Amino acid sequence: MVFFGDICFKLYFWPFLSHFVNNKGFLCPYNRPLTPFPIITLPPGVILTPKPTLPTTPTTVACPTFPVVCLPNGVAPDPRCPCIDPRRGVAVEGTASYNSSSTNGKLVIGNQGGTSSVPLLQTGPVASNDGLVFQKLSEPSPPAASFRSECGISVASTTRLVGGIETIKGKYPWLTALGYKTPSIRFLCSGTLGYKTPSIRFLCSGSLITNKHVLTSAHCITNNLSFVRLGAHNLSTVEPGSLDVSISQSISHEEFDLKSTMNDIAIIVLDKSVRFTDRISTICLPTEPDLQQDFIGYSPFVAGWGAVQYQGPTSNVLQEIQVPVVSLAQCMESYKKVYKTIKFNDRFICAGNGLNDACQGDSGGPLMFPRRNRGSTRFYVIGIVSFGYECSKAGFPGVYTRVTSYLPWIQSKIY
């Protein structure tokens, strides 16, 4: 709650303001590609050193005369035959050897008696003499971030209940808690000099989207933001499996505007890449089918450690609810009565029904949309908790930043 003279605006926003206005009842807000490898350009006549021939198998084994692509974990489909692992650009141990040389400006690759040749000096994708296509690159360019192919998968598969219940540990392994250090304070009381030591408060949430990037709200980025806690369930204690990681950089959207609440999105860069576990994983970013989806009629999930009621205490344990998505027209009609500067457009998602809602302390957390595909369920982050009017107030759904509107911006910051 932000006060201006005798006027009270109940916009749950800006966690760091709570350090200054607690005496007036303010609470914190509720607020890939695989690395390619180059074909080396060699002068005509220069011979590459052949790779040692790998152990052979009995002559009865008939391996394909073309390179077989390895399975995702690098294992050959047939252990008796070699395969190419495109992630490493090398052959996995098998029965064949690969010899290459430069002849008349061409790269020649031999595979069990057959050869493929391709001009070295030609730019772009080129076809060999036997139909194989090669891509010539200047240098390998490793990706800046690592995505997990199993994004959005929850280790817990129990039935979800609606109404702000405690989640099962590890249910949303991409949920992160943002830790803020309150400054030390010196004060004079009855002639005695006192000193208040710094403390840690968790005021916002975020979503792990790569092994070193967290998606959150721009209004959660303050000078007091110190670290990110991953794999947490109960914030009142340091749990086994949880991890506190310092922050290397915080990137708020360049056009974030407080008055209109537009572009309330940010990315936190961790100072080290984290190792994925059952308690620490990533949520999926939206896909192509989501770009034009309004999600009206669906009830995605919200989880966080925010207040369980308006102006109430925050929760130590992770809570979850389902919130129905409503139309922007309905949002605009409600909020224009209380917020004159907010202009709603398709970069917002509104969700809530007056019974369930995000609240103070949930800011930056994900609006999660589950999708069933081929026998498994994955969660996609379609929104980021931004602001609202009180909590669960009838006629005032919570407002979320629409992630699909910012996919190009997100991708530009994590690569």
Secondary structure as UniProt FT lines:
FT   STRAND          2..4
FT   TURN            5..6
FT   STRAND          7..9
FT   HELIX           15..17
FT   HELIX           18..21
FT   HELIX           22..24
FT   TURN            44..45
FT   TURN            59..60
FT   TURN            72..73
FT   TURN            79..80
FT   STRAND          83..85
FT   TURN            86..89
FT   STRAND          90..92
FT   STRAND          98..103
FT   TURN            104..105
FT   STRAND          106..111
FT   TURN            112..113
FT   STRAND          114..119
FT   STRAND          126..127
FT   TURN            129..130
FT   STRAND          133..134
FT   TURN            149..152
FT   STRAND          165..166
FT   TURN            169..170
FT   TURN            173..174
FT   STRAND          175..182
FT   STRAND          185..189
FT   TURN            190..191
FT   STRAND          192..196
FT   STRAND          199..208
FT   STRAND          213..216
FT   HELIX           218..220
FT   TURN            223..224
FT   STRAND          225..230
FT   TURN            235..236
FT   TURN            240..241
FT   STRAND          243..252
FT   TURN            254..255
FT   TURN            258..260
FT   TURN            262..263
FT   STRAND          266..270
FT   HELIX           288..290
FT   TURN            291..292
FT   TURN            296..297
FT   STRAND          301..304
FT   TURN            310..311
FT   STRAND          319..322
FT   STRAND          325..326
FT   HELIX           328..335
FT   TURN            336..338
FT   TURN            346..347
FT   STRAND          348..351
FT   TURN            360..361
FT   TURN            363..364
FT   STRAND          366..373
FT   TURN            374..375
FT   STRAND          376..387
FT   TURN            394..395
FT   STRAND          398..402
FT   HELIX           403..406
FT   HELIX           407..414
//
